[in-house]
Amino acid sequence: MADPRATAGTGEPAWPGFVALWRDDALYARTFDPADPANGAQIVSCDGVPIREFLLDRLELYNFRPAEAGQWWTRPSQLFYAHAGVTRAQPRSCTFLYADSFEETRSLDWRALSRQEHTFRRDAMYGEAEPIALSEPREGIFFIGLQDFQPDADAIADYETLFEDVAARRKELLSAKALVLDLRNNQGGSSRWSERLAQLLWGESSLEARRHVSPEVHWRNSRENILHMERVAARLRQEGDAQLASWVDRVTAGMRASSKRKKPLFAQSAIGAPAPDRTSNSAIGDPATDFAAPVYVITPGYCASACLDALDLFTLYENVRLIGAPTSADSTYMDARVSDLSHGPGRVVIPIKVYVGRQRLWGEIYEPDIVMRDLDWSTQSFLNRIERDLSGAEETTRVVSGR
């Protein structure tokens, strides 16, 4: 076996030839080489320490939040990938439990990844990155990729095309076997993309009638926060999102005016939400909708921020089932900026707005109706599982932690 210290300090990414995936309160290996006996084996310990204890200890350096179920589905894999050379946190040996109950302790062969191994690792951890588009991968089952709520200019154009397609083909969707909304790879961003989609699918008046009063949003009016918002608006314009940039300008102007009046916070209600087509929550609407086809929303373990905002909207409807992993959580403090410390090494993360009166609580997660325990999180694997559910093979009930 190669000496793991050989890659330390080289700056070259390294891995031990497998991805570690958390399922059913245990850690499993998915190897690049499918013939490897360790493929699918349970990892029961590393460096002589039982795996749960090992993870709790080593993941402290990775801002691990063990109280959030989704964190277990995503963070352990970080210990089995070295971004810039193997560190002390990475294991040097692990004990594998095979299907025949045989245990074997292996020294880990830390080595650089090939291009194919990089792709394998990414897909094993996050699943395939489906495009932002409406497709029909199987007869009667439609699929929408929602991989990115922080779109660049090209992705913004993809969203506009998606919305046009959904509007044009809505009659087809009404009679579909199922519609799949895919949040794999979604790292949050702006909630307006999921809101526009929900309005198109279920109807704007229905959505507004069903959801509770929106929380108030307060922005902190510090000089640094105002400068940060100006940079955000400039970046959005550079990326081609002039509409959102204009709204950020309005927020920034409100923050600046409030600051001049010696007020520490600016209430966003003074200018409204970023989606220009959103109606007031005070408008009278009919909660009924004609869209009753089964909807499956794929949820990854790292789903937080605007990804959770999307679930807040989608789960207002009885025809929605969540499939995948339990999510992560967020606080009511959002839109963080990062700043270097003025004295000594280190960085500080500073949220610049706070929600007041949000229905979803601080630290609250979503549990899926269908837990996707398969190590294979490919699109085809999800479609197979959804077809089994449509045939009546699955019996589950959604549980939302804290509600």
KEKE-3310 file (N, C-alpha, C; in steps of 0.2 Angstrom, whole numbers, plus 5000, padded with zeros to 4 digits):
npx = (5004:5002:5011:5001:5006:5013:5006:5003:5003:5006:4996:4988:4973:4967:4962:4955:4951:4937:4920:4913:4897:4883:4870:4855:4860:4873:4889:4894:4904:4907:4915:4927:4931:4921:4923:4930:4930:4926:4916:4901:4902:4901:4908:4915:4924:4937:4954:4955:4944:4927:4915:4905:4909:4922:4918:4911:4922:4932:4925:4923:4931:4925:4914:4903:4886:4879:4866:4857:4849:4852:4865:4873:4871:4879:4892:4901:4908:4917:4929:4935:4941:4954:4957:4968:4980:4983:4977:4978:4966:4960:4957:4969:4967:4954:4941:4932:4916:4910:4897:4896:4898:4911:4925:4937:4952:4959:4974:4973:4974:4979:4978:4981:4967:4960:4952:4941:4938:4936:4923:4916:4916:4910:4896:4893:4892:4883:4874:4867:4869:4856:4849:4843:4828:4813:4808:4804:4808:4803:4789:4775:4781:4787:4801:4810:4824:4831:4844:4851:4849:4856:4859:4869:4871:4868:4861:4850:4843:4840:4831:4821:4817:4812:4801:4793:4791:4784:4772:4767:4765:4757:4744:4747:4755:4745:4739:4749:4758:4767:4777:4793:4803:4819:4830:4844:4861:4858:4862:4856:4852:4842:4825:4816:4815:4810:4798:4791:4790:4781:4770:4766:4763:4754:4746:4744:4735:4731:4742:4746:4735:4736:4748:4755:4756:4769:4785:4792:4806:4822:4835:4852:4859:4873:4889:4898:4889:4881:4890:4893:4881:4880:4891:4885:4874:4881:4888:4877:4872:4883:4882:4870:4858:4848:4836:4835:4846:4842:4832:4840:4847:4836:4834:4847:4847:4836:4842:4853:4846:4839:4850:4855:4845:4848:4844:4845:4840:4833:4817:4811:4798:4795:4798:4794:4794:4807:4802:4794:4781:4774:4760:4751:4750:4739:4729:4714:4711:4708:4711:4710:4716:4719:4729:4734:4742:4754:4768:4785:4798:4815:4826:4841:4854:4861:4852:4847:4844:4838:4834:4827:4817:4810:4805:4796:4786:4782:4778:4766:4756:4745:4748:4761:4776:4791:4807:4822:4835:4835:4835:4847:4847:4843:4846:4837:4844:4851:4858:4873:4889:4906:4921:4938:4947:4953:4965:4976:4976:4961:4943:4927:4910:4896:4879:4867:4854:4838:4825:4808:4796:4795:4787:4794:4804:4819:4833:4825:4821:4817:4810:4811:4797:4800:4814:4829:4839:4848:4864:4867:4863:4858:4849:4841:4840:4832:4821:4817:4813:4803:4793:4790:4784:4773:4766:4761:4770:4776:4775:4773:4775:4775:4787:4790:4803:4800:4788)
npy = (4994:5011:5025:5035:5048:5052:5060:5071:5088:5091:5098:5091:5084:5069:5052:5037:5028:5025:5030:5036:5033:5037:5027:5022:5023:5019:5017:5016:5009:5014:5009:5014:5004:4991:4978:4977:4969:4977:4985:4991:4987:4988:5001:4999:5004:5015:5019:5011:5015:5015:5018:5028:5036:5039:5048:5058:5064:5067:5075:5087:5097:5100:5108:5101:5096:5087:5085:5087:5077:5076:5080:5069:5062:5068:5074:5064:5059:5068:5066:5056:5061:5071:5087:5095:5087:5074:5075:5076:5073:5064:5046:5033:5019:5007:4996:4984:4977:4963:4956:4943:4943:4943:4952:4964:4973:4986:4995:5011:5016:5030:5041:5050:5056:5050:5058:5051:5045:5057:5061:5050:5050:5062:5060:5049:5055:5066:5063:5063:5077:5084:5093:5110:5109:5104:5087:5071:5057:5044:5036:5046:5050:5065:5076:5088:5097:5105:5110:5122:5136:5148:5154:5157:5168:5159:5149:5156:5159:5146:5143:5152:5147:5134:5138:5143:5131:5123:5131:5130:5116:5112:5106:5093:5089:5089:5077:5068:5053:5055:5069:5074:5083:5089:5091:5088:5091:5105:5120:5130:5148:5159:5160:5163:5156:5143:5147:5153:5142:5134:5142:5141:5128:5124:5135:5153:5160:5149:5145:5157:5157:5146:5146:5152:5168:5177:5178:5193:5202:5208:5218:5221:5237:5240:5248:5240:5229:5236:5240:5227:5223:5231:5226:5213:5217:5222:5210:5202:5209:5207:5194:5193:5195:5206:5209:5204:5211:5224:5224:5221:5233:5241:5236:5239:5253:5256:5251:5260:5272:5270:5268:5281:5287:5283:5270:5253:5242:5238:5236:5224:5223:5236:5237:5225:5208:5199:5193:5199:5196:5191:5190:5199:5193:5195:5195:5189:5172:5156:5141:5129:5118:5113:5104:5089:5078:5065:5071:5070:5075:5076:5075:5081:5077:5089:5099:5116:5133:5142:5130:5123:5133:5130:5117:5121:5127:5118:5107:5111:5105:5091:5082:5080:5071:5067:5062:5054:5060:5064:5082:5095:5109:5126:5143:5157:5167:5174:5175:5177:5185:5184:5188:5192:5191:5204:5204:5192:5175:5168:5168:5176:5173:5182:5184:5194:5197:5194:5183:5185:5178:5167:5151:5139:5132:5137:5127:5116:5102:5093:5077:5063:5056:5044:5036:5036:5024:5017:5015:5019:5034:5038:5045:5036:5026:5033:5035:5021:5018:5027:5023:5010:5015:5021:5010:5006:5000:5006:5012:5025:5039:5056:5065:5079:5086:5093:5099)
npz = (5000:4997:5005:5015:5019:5008:5000:5007:5009:4996:4989:4980:4975:4984:4986:4994:4985:4986:4990:5004:5011:5020:5027:5034:5048:5047:5040:5023:5009:4993:4979:4967:4958:4954:4956:4967:4983:4994:4989:4993:5006:5024:5033:5048:5057:5059:5060:5071:5079:5083:5071:5072:5083:5078:5067:5074:5081:5071:5062:5068:5064:5052:5053:5057:5060:5070:5075:5065:5053:5040:5038:5042:5030:5021:5026:5031:5020:5017:5025:5018:5007:5001:4999:4997:4999:5011:5027:5045:5049:5041:5039:5041:5041:5039:5045:5037:5035:5027:5016:5019:5032:5036:5042:5038:5040:5032:5026:5020:5004:4999:4985:4970:4960:4945:4930:4927:4940:4947:4942:4945:4959:4962:4956:4964:4977:4975:4965:4948:4939:4933:4919:4919:4915:4906:4904:4898:4904:4905:4899:4902:4914:4920:4921:4930:4932:4945:4949:4953:4961:4961:4948:4933:4919:4908:4914:4919:4907:4904:4914:4910:4898:4903:4911:4901:4894:4904:4906:4893:4891:4901:4902:4898:4909:4919:4917:4919:4923:4934:4941:4942:4953:4954:4966:4968:4970:4973:4980:4986:4986:4977:4981:4972:4960:4963:4967:4956:4948:4956:4956:4942:4941:4951:4952:4954:4963:4970:4977:4985:4993:5000:5007:5023:5031:5025:5032:5040:5034:5040:5037:5041:5044:5042:5038:5031:5027:5018:5008:5004:4998:4987:4980:4977:4969:4958:4954:4950:4939:4930:4928:4921:4927:4928:4933:4946:4951:4951:4961:4972:4972:4977:4989:4995:4994:5003:5015:5016:5018:5030:5038:5038:5046:5058:5061:5065:5058:5042:5036:5024:5019:5015:5002:4996:4989:4980:4968:4955:4950:4961:4971:4984:5001:5007:4998:4992:4989:4980:4988:4981:4967:4951:4948:4951:4949:4953:4962:4964:4974:4974:4987:4994:5006:5010:5008:5011:5016:5002:4995:5005:5006:4994:4997:5007:5000:4990:4998:5003:4996:4994:4984:4984:4987:4996:4991:4995:5005:5022:5026:5028:5039:5043:5050:5056:5053:5038:5021:5021:5023:5020:5029:5031:5046:5056:5064:5064:5057:5050:5047:5047:5047:5043:5045:5036:5036:5044:5047:5053:5061:5053:5047:5047:5058:5067:5064:5060:5050:5035:5033:5022:5013:5006:5009:5001:5001:4993:4988:4975:4968:4955:4941:4935:4945:4954:4947:4945:4958:4960:4951:4957:4969:4963:4959:4971:4980:4990:5006:5016:5027:5028:5039:5047:5055:5071:5069)
capx = (5000:5006:5011:4997:5009:5016:5003:5002:5007:5007:4991:4985:4968:4968:4956:4957:4948:4930:4916:4909:4890:4879:4864:4853:4864:4879:4893:4896:4909:4906:4922:4927:4931:4915:4925:4933:4926:4924:4911:4895:4903:4900:4914:4913:4928:4943:4960:4954:4939:4921:4914:4901:4914:4927:4915:4910:4928:4936:4921:4922:4935:4922:4908:4898:4881:4876:4859:4854:4850:4855:4872:4876:4871:4884:4898:4906:4912:4923:4935:4938:4943:4959:4957:4975:4984:4980:4978:4978:4959:4959:4959:4974:4965:4947:4938:4926:4911:4907:4890:4896:4900:4919:4928:4944:4955:4964:4977:4970:4979:4978:4981:4977:4961:4959:4946:4935:4937:4933:4916:4912:4915:4904:4890:4891:4890:4877:4869:4869:4867:4851:4849:4837:4823:4807:4809:4800:4813:4800:4782:4771:4784:4790:4807:4813:4830:4832:4850:4854:4846:4861:4860:4872:4867:4865:4856:4844:4840:4837:4825:4815:4814:4809:4795:4789:4789:4779:4766:4764:4764:4754:4739:4751:4757:4739:4737:4755:4759:4771:4781:4799:4807:4825:4835:4850:4866:4856:4866:4852:4852:4836:4819:4811:4815:4805:4791:4788:4788:4775:4764:4764:4761:4748:4742:4747:4730:4730:4748:4745:4729:4738:4754:4754:4758:4776:4789:4796:4814:4825:4842:4856:4862:4880:4892:4901:4884:4879:4895:4892:4875:4882:4895:4881:4871:4886:4889:4871:4872:4888:4879:4865:4851:4847:4830:4836:4851:4838:4829:4845:4848:4831:4836:4853:4844:4833:4847:4857:4842:4838:4856:4855:4840:4851:4840:4850:4837:4828:4811:4810:4791:4794:4799:4792:4799:4811:4799:4789:4774:4771:4754:4751:4747:4732:4724:4709:4712:4705:4716:4710:4720:4718:4735:4734:4746:4759:4774:4790:4803:4821:4829:4848:4855:4863:4847:4846:4842:4833:4832:4822:4811:4807:4801:4791:4781:4780:4774:4759:4751:4744:4750:4769:4780:4798:4811:4829:4838:4833:4838:4850:4843:4846:4843:4833:4849:4853:4862:4879:4895:4912:4926:4944:4948:4958:4971:4978:4972:4954:4938:4921:4904:4891:4873:4866:4847:4835:4818:4804:4789:4795:4784:4799:4808:4827:4835:4820:4823:4812:4811:4808:4792:4803:4821:4833:4844:4852:4871:4866:4858:4858:4842:4838:4838:4826:4815:4814:4810:4797:4789:4788:4779:4767:4763:4759:4774:4779:4770:4777:4771:4780:4787:4794:4805:4799:4781)
capy = (5000:5018:5028:5041:5054:5054:5065:5077:5095:5092:5102:5087:5080:5062:5048:5030:5023:5024:5036:5034:5035:5036:5025:5017:5023:5015:5020:5011:5011:5013:5009:5015:4997:4987:4971:4977:4966:4982:4989:4990:4984:4993:5003:4998:5008:5018:5020:5007:5019:5014:5023:5034:5040:5042:5053:5064:5067:5070:5080:5093:5102:5102:5111:5095:5098:5080:5085:5087:5071:5077:5081:5062:5059:5072:5076:5058:5058:5073:5063:5051:5065:5076:5093:5097:5083:5071:5079:5072:5071:5058:5040:5029:5012:5006:4990:4983:4971:4961:4953:4936:4944:4943:4958:4965:4979:4988:5002:5015:5018:5037:5042:5056:5054:5052:5062:5047:5045:5063:5061:5044:5053:5068:5057:5045:5059:5071:5061:5066:5084:5085:5100:5114:5108:5099:5081:5065:5051:5038:5037:5048:5053:5071:5077:5095:5098:5111:5109:5128:5142:5153:5153:5162:5170:5154:5145:5160:5158:5139:5144:5156:5142:5129:5141:5143:5124:5121:5134:5127:5109:5111:5101:5086:5088:5088:5070:5064:5048:5058:5074:5073:5089:5086:5096:5085:5096:5111:5123:5136:5154:5163:5156:5165:5151:5138:5151:5154:5135:5132:5146:5139:5121:5124:5141:5158:5161:5144:5145:5162:5156:5141:5147:5156:5175:5177:5181:5199:5201:5214:5219:5225:5242:5242:5250:5234:5226:5240:5239:5220:5222:5234:5221:5208:5219:5222:5203:5199:5212:5204:5187:5194:5195:5213:5210:5203:5216:5230:5223:5222:5240:5244:5235:5243:5260:5256:5250:5266:5277:5268:5270:5289:5289:5280:5264:5248:5238:5240:5231:5223:5224:5242:5237:5219:5202:5200:5191:5204:5193:5188:5194:5200:5187:5198:5194:5183:5167:5149:5136:5123:5118:5107:5100:5084:5073:5064:5075:5068:5080:5073:5079:5079:5079:5096:5104:5121:5139:5142:5123:5122:5137:5127:5112:5125:5129:5111:5103:5114:5102:5084:5077:5080:5066:5069:5055:5055:5060:5070:5088:5099:5114:5133:5147:5162:5172:5172:5180:5178:5187:5182:5193:5190:5194:5210:5202:5185:5171:5166:5172:5176:5173:5187:5185:5201:5198:5189:5182:5186:5175:5161:5146:5134:5134:5137:5120:5111:5098:5089:5070:5061:5051:5038:5036:5033:5020:5014:5019:5022:5040:5040:5047:5029:5023:5036:5033:5015:5018:5031:5018:5006:5019:5022:5004:5004:4996:5010:5014:5029:5045:5062:5068:5085:5087:5100:5101)
capz = (5000:4997:5011:5014:5020:5002:4996:5012:5008:4989:4986:4975:4978:4985:4990:4995:4980:4987:4993:5010:5011:5026:5026:5039:5054:5046:5034:5018:5004:4986:4976:4959:4955:4956:4958:4974:4989:4998:4986:4996:5012:5029:5037:5055:5061:5056:5064:5077:5083:5080:5066:5074:5087:5074:5063:5078:5083:5066:5058:5072:5060:5046:5055:5057:5065:5071:5077:5058:5050:5033:5039:5042:5024:5017:5029:5032:5014:5017:5028:5013:5001:5003:4994:4995:5002:5016:5033:5051:5050:5036:5041:5038:5040:5041:5045:5032:5036:5020:5016:5022:5039:5037:5043:5036:5041:5027:5026:5015:4998:4997:4979:4966:4956:4938:4928:4928:4947:4950:4940:4949:4966:4962:4955:4970:4982:4974:4960:4942:4938:4927:4916:4921:4909:4907:4900:4899:4903:4904:4897:4907:4920:4918:4925:4930:4935:4949:4952:4954:4963:4960:4941:4930:4913:4904:4918:4919:4901:4905:4918:4907:4894:4907:4913:4895:4893:4909:4904:4886:4892:4908:4901:4898:4916:4923:4917:4919:4929:4939:4939:4947:4954:4956:4970:4969:4968:4974:4985:4988:4982:4978:4982:4967:4955:4965:4968:4950:4946:4960:4953:4936:4942:4956:4951:4958:4968:4975:4981:4989:4998:5005:5012:5028:5030:5024:5037:5039:5033:5042:5035:5046:5040:5043:5032:5027:5024:5012:5003:5001:4994:4981:4976:4975:4963:4952:4951:4947:4932:4926:4927:4917:4930:4929:4937:4953:4953:4952:4967:4977:4973:4981:4996:4997:4995:5009:5020:5017:5020:5037:5042:5039:5051:5064:5063:5064:5053:5037:5034:5017:5017:5012:4995:4993:4988:4974:4963:4953:4949:4967:4974:4991:5005:5009:4992:4993:4983:4981:4989:4976:4961:4946:4947:4956:4947:4959:4962:4968:4975:4977:4993:4996:5013:5011:5006:5016:5013:4997:4994:5010:5004:4989:5000:5011:4995:4987:5003:5004:4992:4996:4979:4984:4991:4996:4991:4995:5011:5026:5024:5033:5042:5043:5055:5054:5050:5032:5017:5025:5019:5024:5030:5035:5053:5055:5067:5064:5052:5051:5043:5050:5043:5046:5041:5036:5037:5049:5046:5059:5060:5048:5050:5048:5064:5067:5065:5058:5044:5032:5032:5016:5013:5004:5010:4996:5005:4988:4987:4968:4967:4948:4939:4933:4951:4957:4942:4947:4965:4960:4948:4962:4973:4959:4959:4977:4983:4995:5011:5020:5029:5029:5046:5047:5062:5075:5068)
cpx = (5004:5005:5007:5000:5013:5013:5002:5006:5008:5002:4987:4979:4969:4962:4959:4954:4940:4927:4913:4903:4887:4872:4862:4857:4870:4883:4895:4901:4906:4912:4921:4927:4926:4917:4928:4928:4923:4918:4904:4896:4902:4907:4912:4918:4934:4948:4958:4948:4932:4918:4910:4906:4919:4924:4914:4916:4931:4932:4920:4926:4931:4915:4902:4893:4877:4869:4854:4855:4853:4862:4876:4876:4876:4891:4903:4911:4918:4929:4938:4940:4948:4959:4964:4980:4981:4982:4977:4971:4957:4961:4965:4972:4958:4946:4932:4922:4908:4900:4890:4899:4907:4921:4936:4947:4960:4967:4975:4975:4977:4982:4978:4972:4962:4953:4940:4933:4934:4925:4913:4911:4910:4897:4888:4889:4884:4872:4870:4866:4863:4851:4843:4832:4818:4808:4805:4804:4810:4792:4778:4774:4788:4796:4809:4819:4830:4838:4853:4850:4850:4863:4864:4868:4864:4860:4849:4840:4837:4831:4819:4812:4810:4802:4790:4786:4783:4772:4763:4762:4760:4748:4742:4752:4751:4737:4743:4754:4762:4775:4787:4802:4813:4829:4842:4855:4864:4859:4862:4854:4846:4830:4814:4810:4810:4798:4788:4786:4782:4769:4762:4761:4754:4743:4743:4742:4730:4736:4748:4740:4732:4744:4752:4757:4766:4779:4791:4803:4817:4832:4846:4860:4869:4883:4895:4895:4881:4884:4895:4887:4876:4886:4890:4877:4875:4887:4883:4870:4877:4886:4873:4858:4850:4841:4831:4841:4847:4834:4834:4847:4843:4832:4841:4851:4841:4837:4851:4852:4840:4844:4857:4851:4842:4847:4844:4847:4833:4823:4810:4803:4790:4795:4796:4797:4802:4807:4793:4782:4771:4765:4755:4748:4740:4727:4720:4710:4709:4711:4716:4714:4718:4723:4736:4738:4751:4765:4779:4796:4809:4825:4836:4849:4858:4858:4846:4845:4837:4830:4826:4816:4807:4802:4795:4785:4778:4776:4768:4753:4751:4747:4758:4771:4787:4802:4818:4832:4834:4837:4842:4845:4846:4843:4839:4837:4852:4857:4869:4885:4901:4918:4932:4945:4954:4965:4972:4974:4965:4949:4931:4915:4898:4885:4871:4858:4844:4827:4814:4798:4789:4792:4789:4803:4816:4829:4831:4822:4816:4815:4808:4802:4795:4811:4825:4839:4849:4859:4871:4861:4858:4850:4838:4836:4832:4820:4812:4811:4803:4791:4786:4783:4773:4763:4760:4763:4777:4773:4774:4773:4777:4780:4792:4796:4803:4792:4776)
cpy = (5006:5021:5035:5047:5056:5060:5072:5083:5096:5097:5098:5084:5073:5059:5041:5025:5022:5030:5033:5037:5033:5033:5021:5017:5019:5019:5014:5013:5009:5014:5010:5008:4993:4980:4971:4974:4971:4986:4987:4988:4990:4994:5003:5002:5010:5020:5017:5010:5017:5019:5029:5039:5043:5048:5059:5067:5070:5076:5086:5099:5104:5105:5107:5097:5091:5080:5085:5081:5071:5078:5074:5060:5062:5073:5070:5058:5063:5070:5058:5055:5071:5081:5095:5093:5080:5074:5074:5069:5065:5052:5037:5021:5012:4998:4989:4977:4969:4958:4947:4937:4944:4950:4958:4972:4981:4995:5005:5017:5025:5039:5048:5052:5055:5056:5057:5046:5051:5063:5055:5047:5058:5065:5053:5049:5063:5068:5065:5073:5085:5092:5104:5114:5104:5093:5076:5059:5044:5040:5040:5051:5059:5072:5084:5095:5105:5111:5116:5134:5148:5154:5159:5164:5165:5150:5150:5159:5151:5140:5147:5151:5136:5132:5141:5136:5122:5124:5131:5120:5107:5106:5094:5084:5086:5080:5065:5058:5051:5064:5074:5080:5088:5091:5093:5091:5104:5114:5129:5142:5158:5159:5158:5160:5145:5141:5151:5147:5133:5136:5143:5132:5121:5130:5146:5159:5156:5144:5151:5161:5151:5142:5153:5163:5174:5181:5188:5198:5208:5213:5223:5230:5244:5244:5245:5230:5229:5239:5232:5219:5226:5230:5215:5210:5219:5215:5201:5202:5209:5197:5187:5194:5202:5214:5209:5209:5223:5230:5224:5229:5244:5243:5239:5251:5261:5256:5257:5272:5276:5270:5277:5291:5286:5274:5258:5243:5241:5234:5230:5224:5231:5242:5230:5214:5203:5197:5196:5202:5190:5193:5195:5194:5189:5197:5188:5178:5160:5144:5130:5124:5112:5103:5095:5078:5071:5068:5072:5073:5076:5078:5077:5081:5086:5101:5109:5127:5139:5135:5121:5126:5134:5121:5115:5126:5122:5107:5106:5110:5094:5079:5077:5075:5068:5062:5057:5054:5065:5076:5090:5104:5121:5137:5152:5168:5170:5177:5182:5181:5185:5187:5190:5194:5199:5208:5195:5181:5169:5171:5171:5177:5177:5187:5192:5202:5193:5189:5182:5183:5170:5155:5140:5136:5134:5130:5115:5108:5095:5081:5067:5056:5044:5039:5032:5030:5018:5018:5022:5028:5042:5041:5040:5026:5026:5035:5026:5015:5022:5026:5013:5009:5020:5016:5002:5000:4999:5012:5018:5035:5050:5064:5074:5087:5094:5102:5097)
cpz = (5000:5003:5011:5015:5014:4999:5001:5009:5000:4986:4981:4978:4979:4988:4990:4990:4981:4990:4999:5011:5017:5024:5032:5045:5053:5040:5029:5013:4997:4982:4969:4955:4958:4958:4965:4979:4993:4996:4990:5004:5018:5032:5044:5060:5057:5061:5071:5081:5079:5076:5068:5078:5083:5070:5068:5080:5077:5062:5062:5068:5054:5047:5055:5062:5066:5072:5070:5054:5043:5033:5039:5035:5019:5020:5030:5026:5014:5020:5023:5006:5004:4998:4992:4999:5009:5023:5039:5052:5046:5039:5038:5037:5042:5041:5041:5034:5029:5021:5019:5029:5041:5037:5041:5037:5036:5028:5020:5010:4996:4991:4975:4962:4949:4936:4929:4935:4950:4948:4944:4956:4966:4961:4961:4976:4981:4969:4954:4942:4932:4925:4919:4915:4910:4902:4902:4898:4902:4903:4902:4913:4917:4923:4925:4934:4939:4953:4955:4955:4963:4953:4938:4924:4909:4908:4919:4913:4901:4909:4914:4902:4897:4909:4907:4893:4897:4907:4898:4887:4898:4907:4901:4905:4920:4923:4917:4925:4935:4936:4945:4947:4958:4960:4971:4967:4970:4980:4988:4984:4983:4977:4976:4961:4957:4965:4961:4947:4950:4958:4947:4937:4946:4955:4956:4964:4973:4980:4986:4995:5003:5010:5017:5027:5030:5030:5035:5038:5035:5040:5039:5042:5042:5037:5027:5024:5017:5006:5000:4997:4987:4977:4973:4969:4957:4949:4948:4940:4928:4924:4922:4920:4933:4933:4944:4956:4955:4959:4973:4978:4977:4988:4999:4998:5002:5015:5022:5020:5028:5041:5043:5045:5058:5066:5061:5059:5048:5035:5027:5015:5014:5005:4992:4992:4981:4968:4961:4952:4955:4969:4981:4995:5007:5004:4994:4987:4985:4982:4984:4970:4957:4945:4952:4954:4952:4957:4967:4969:4978:4981:4994:5003:5015:5009:5012:5012:5008:4994:4999:5009:4999:4992:5004:5006:4992:4992:5005:5001:4994:4990:4979:4989:4990:4995:4991:5002:5016:5025:5030:5035:5041:5049:5052:5052:5044:5028:5020:5020:5023:5024:5033:5041:5052:5059:5067:5059:5054:5047:5047:5045:5046:5042:5041:5036:5041:5047:5053:5057:5055:5051:5051:5053:5063:5068:5063:5051:5041:5031:5026:5017:5011:5005:5005:4999:5000:4988:4980:4968:4960:4947:4938:4940:4954:4953:4944:4953:4964:4956:4953:4967:4969:4959:4965:4982:4989:5000:5016:5022:5031:5036:5045:5054:5065:5073:5071)
residu = (MET:ALA:ASP:PRO:ARG:ALA:THR:ALA:GLY:THR:GLY:GLU:PRO:ALA:TRP:PRO:GLY:PHE:VAL:ALA:LEU:TRP:ARG:ASP:ASP:ALA:LEU:TYR:ALA:ARG:THR:PHE:ASP:PRO:ALA:ASP:PRO:ALA:ASN:GLY:ALA:GLN:ILE:VAL:SER:CYS:ASP:GLY:VAL:PRO:ILE:ARG:GLU:PHE:LEU:LEU:ASP:ARG:LEU:GLU:LEU:TYR:ASN:PHE:ARG:PRO:ALA:GLU:ALA:GLY:GLN:TRP:TRP:THR:ARG:PRO:SER:GLN:LEU:PHE:TYR:ALA:HIS:ALA:GLY:VAL:THR:ARG:ALA:GLN:PRO:ARG:SER:CYS:THR:PHE:LEU:TYR:ALA:ASP:SER:PHE:GLU:GLU:THR:ARG:SER:LEU:ASP:TRP:ARG:ALA:LEU:SER:ARG:GLN:GLU:HIS:THR:PHE:ARG:ARG:ASP:ALA:MET:TYR:GLY:GLU:ALA:GLU:PRO:ILE:ALA:LEU:SER:GLU:PRO:ARG:GLU:GLY:ILE:PHE:PHE:ILE:GLY:LEU:GLN:ASP:PHE:GLN:PRO:ASP:ALA:ASP:ALA:ILE:ALA:ASP:TYR:GLU:THR:LEU:PHE:GLU:ASP:VAL:ALA:ALA:ARG:ARG:LYS:GLU:LEU:LEU:SER:ALA:LYS:ALA:LEU:VAL:LEU:ASP:LEU:ARG:ASN:ASN:GLN:GLY:GLY:SER:SER:ARG:TRP:SER:GLU:ARG:LEU:ALA:GLN:LEU:LEU:TRP:GLY:GLU:SER:SER:LEU:GLU:ALA:ARG:ARG:HIS:VAL:SER:PRO:GLU:VAL:HIS:TRP:ARG:ASN:SER:ARG:GLU:ASN:ILE:LEU:HIS:MET:GLU:ARG:VAL:ALA:ALA:ARG:LEU:ARG:GLN:GLU:GLY:ASP:ALA:GLN:LEU:ALA:SER:TRP:VAL:ASP:ARG:VAL:THR:ALA:GLY:MET:ARG:ALA:SER:SER:LYS:ARG:LYS:LYS:PRO:LEU:PHE:ALA:GLN:SER:ALA:ILE:GLY:ALA:PRO:ALA:PRO:ASP:ARG:THR:SER:ASN:SER:ALA:ILE:GLY:ASP:PRO:ALA:THR:ASP:PHE:ALA:ALA:PRO:VAL:TYR:VAL:ILE:THR:PRO:GLY:TYR:CYS:ALA:SER:ALA:CYS:LEU:ASP:ALA:LEU:ASP:LEU:PHE:THR:LEU:TYR:GLU:ASN:VAL:ARG:LEU:ILE:GLY:ALA:PRO:THR:SER:ALA:ASP:SER:THR:TYR:MET:ASP:ALA:ARG:VAL:SER:ASP:LEU:SER:HIS:GLY:PRO:GLY:ARG:VAL:VAL:ILE:PRO:ILE:LYS:VAL:TYR:VAL:GLY:ARG:GLN:ARG:LEU:TRP:GLY:GLU:ILE:TYR:GLU:PRO:ASP:ILE:VAL:MET:ARG:ASP:LEU:ASP:TRP:SER:THR:GLN:SER:PHE:LEU:ASN:ARG:ILE:GLU:ARG:ASP:LEU:SER:GLY:ALA:GLU:GLU:THR:THR:ARG:VAL:VAL:SER:GLY:ARG)
# end
